[in-house]
Amino acid sequence: MSSVDTSRCHWSYQSWCKPRERREARPRWRNVSSFDPVSFFLAWLAAPRRVGAVAPSSDALAKIITRDIGETTGAVVELGPGTGAFTDMLLRRGVRQEDLTLIEYGSEFIPMLQLRFPGIRVIWMDAASIGASGVFQPGEIGAVVSGLPLLSMSPRKVMAILEGAFAVLRSGGAFYQFTYGVGCPVSRPILDRLGLKAVRVDTAILNLPPATVYRLTRRIPRPTRSIDFARESKDVSSV
Ligand SMILES: C[S@@+](CC[C@H](N)C(=O)[O-])C[C@H]1O[C@@H](n2cnc3c(N)ncnc32)[C@H](O)[C@@H]1O
């Protein structure tokens, strides 16, 4: 999906739930989490490449990927929240629910996210549309947390996701990504092309399978040596 399919966007909890139902649903979200592994596994059976994991991420991985994020980060976007393992941790880190937006492409996860996190904006959208969607202003976002299975995506798609995310990330903002693989899941040519650098944050050994978190940020542009042409020509003529 290259542009935003608006029929799949902004399917927010508020739009289909009346206020009374919203109040009743609020305390139930913690119970929903006990069904995470089952619903997650069923989602993986139906779409293994898109879901990319057989079970939700552990608390250990959620702690690492959200380590640098807190109440002062401002607006945070989560890509591929699944059943909300990282969402829950972001809230525990102090991110305000009105500062958080979840972008999920798997329709099977949307009702559960809306039930678990009634005050959070949930958008049913391909993460590759984040830049072109017009949902966010350039430089509006403080951090992006991604649970996307980048290793099973085409380089073109990975480029679109990162290009879009960095278009809306503010200067100094970071993109956090985990991987089950060895090394950064974003290839060197893509990092170079987008002017990004990747730093390994930590590995969650207690995750199944163990997973490593990377932080992607913009490279600081090297100061270019300014050439004083007038002076250089004077120097040459005096030789
Ligand atoms: C490996 S799961 C991670 C789920 C959750 N963050 C966790 O760690 O438990 C990948 C998630 O990304 C979602 N996803 C895959 N491709 C996507 C895309 N193009 N846009 C948005 N979400 C996507 C899947 O539906 C799934 O929920």
The ligand as an SDF file (V2000), in Angstrom:
LIG
                    3D

 27 29  0  0  0  0  0  0  0  0999 V2000
    6.8990   -9.5300   15.7400 C   0  0  0  0  0  0  0  0  0  0  0  0
    5.2440   -8.8780   15.9560 S   0  0  0  0  0  0  0  0  0  0  0  0
    5.5700   -7.7520   17.3230 C   0  0  0  0  0  0  0  0  0  0  0  0
    4.3550   -7.5000   18.1780 C   0  0  0  0  0  0  0  0  0  0  0  0
    4.6430   -6.7440   19.4650 C   0  0  0  0  0  0  0  0  0  0  0  0
    5.2860   -5.4810   19.2190 N   0  0  0  0  0  0  0  0  0  0  0  0
    5.5080   -7.5750   20.3840 C   0  0  0  0  0  0  0  0  0  0  0  0
    6.7300   -7.3090   20.4150 O   0  0  0  0  0  0  0  0  0  0  0  0
    4.9890   -8.4680   21.0550 O   0  0  0  0  0  0  0  0  0  0  0  0
    5.0960   -7.8180   14.5130 C   0  0  0  0  0  0  0  0  0  0  0  0
    3.8510   -6.9550   14.4820 C   0  0  0  0  0  0  0  0  0  0  0  0
    3.9660   -6.0260   13.3780 O   0  0  0  0  0  0  0  0  0  0  0  0
    2.7260   -5.9940   12.6570 C   0  0  0  0  0  0  0  0  0  0  0  0
    3.0290   -5.5760   11.2800 N   0  0  0  0  0  0  0  0  0  0  0  0
    3.6680   -6.2870   10.3170 C   0  0  0  0  0  0  0  0  0  0  0  0
    3.8060   -5.5600    9.1980 N   0  0  0  0  0  0  0  0  0  0  0  0
    3.2700   -4.3390    9.4590 C   0  0  0  0  0  0  0  0  0  0  0  0
    3.1240   -3.1500    8.7030 C   0  0  0  0  0  0  0  0  0  0  0  0
    3.5560   -3.0560    7.4400 N   0  0  0  0  0  0  0  0  0  0  0  0
    2.5420   -2.0760    9.2920 N   0  0  0  0  0  0  0  0  0  0  0  0
    2.0940   -2.1480   10.5760 C   0  0  0  0  0  0  0  0  0  0  0  0
    2.1880   -3.2620   11.3370 N   0  0  0  0  0  0  0  0  0  0  0  0
    2.7710   -4.3510   10.7900 C   0  0  0  0  0  0  0  0  0  0  0  0
    2.1950   -7.4110   12.7870 C   0  0  0  0  0  0  0  0  0  0  0  0
    0.8130   -7.4980   12.5080 O   0  0  0  0  0  0  0  0  0  0  0  0
    2.5540   -7.7120   14.2460 C   0  0  0  0  0  0  0  0  0  0  0  0
    1.5840   -7.2020   15.1060 O   0  0  0  0  0  0  0  0  0  0  0  0
  1  2  1  0
  2  3  1  0
  2 10  1  0
  3  4  1  0
  4  5  1  0
  5  6  1  0
  5  7  1  0
  7  8  2  0
  7  9  1  0
 10 11  1  0
 11 12  1  0
 11 26  1  0
 12 13  1  0
 13 14  1  0
 13 24  1  0
 14 15  1  0
 14 23  1  0
 15 16  2  0
 16 17  1  0
 17 18  1  0
 17 23  2  0
 18 19  1  0
 18 20  2  0
 20 21  1  0
 21 22  2  0
 22 23  1  0
 24 25  1  0
 24 26  1  0
 26 27  1  0
M  CHG  2   2   1   9  -1
M  END
$$$$
